[in-house]
């Protein structure tokens, strides 16, 4: 199997995860967007030039379809403001965190887990700074923005966004570990029979 086949599979799963969870940011199944971009950066770093823009366009398309299907103009929706475009660097912050984690990755180890946790927290902090800040400072829904109000809003939402993203990334990491273990067992079995 070529190196492209596993990447194409990962990309397909990420697109499906975006489609399934982005449709309602506060649904029973939380929005996986931030995790999708972190995981994408880890697995698809070599495809960044086109995979990141593809996922970005798809995320905006899902937003547009959901908003339009509710009978609203895209730019009239509560969550859409001029700061919406800061999602581009915000999501690239998540992608970059995944790329940094994937750089020189060989196999699951405790040191990788620690590095991954630090990169995930840093990526979420920067993504949240850009996404939440973009909304807070440019939305007409924030009547009188202040630094104190922004800081309170940032702190209030950081934990929930980090928790949701960490859950999805932890599931991906567990799956990665399971695949690595199965491959080691299969290799050991082949070595015994040769």
CORGICOR-V199703 format. One record per run of one state. SS is the DSSP state (H for helix, E for strand, - for the rest). FROM is the first residue (numbers start at 1). TO is the last residue. If there is no record, write none. Layout:
# CORGICOR-V199703
ss=SS from=FROM to=TO
ss=SS from=FROM to=TO
This chain:
# CORGICOR-V199703
ss=- from=1 to=2
ss=H from=3 to=21
ss=- from=22 to=32
ss=H from=33 to=43
ss=- from=44 to=44
ss=H from=45 to=69
ss=- from=70 to=73
ss=H from=74 to=76
ss=- from=77 to=81
ss=H from=82 to=102
ss=- from=103 to=109
ss=H from=110 to=138
ss=- from=139 to=146
ss=H from=147 to=193
ss=- from=194 to=194
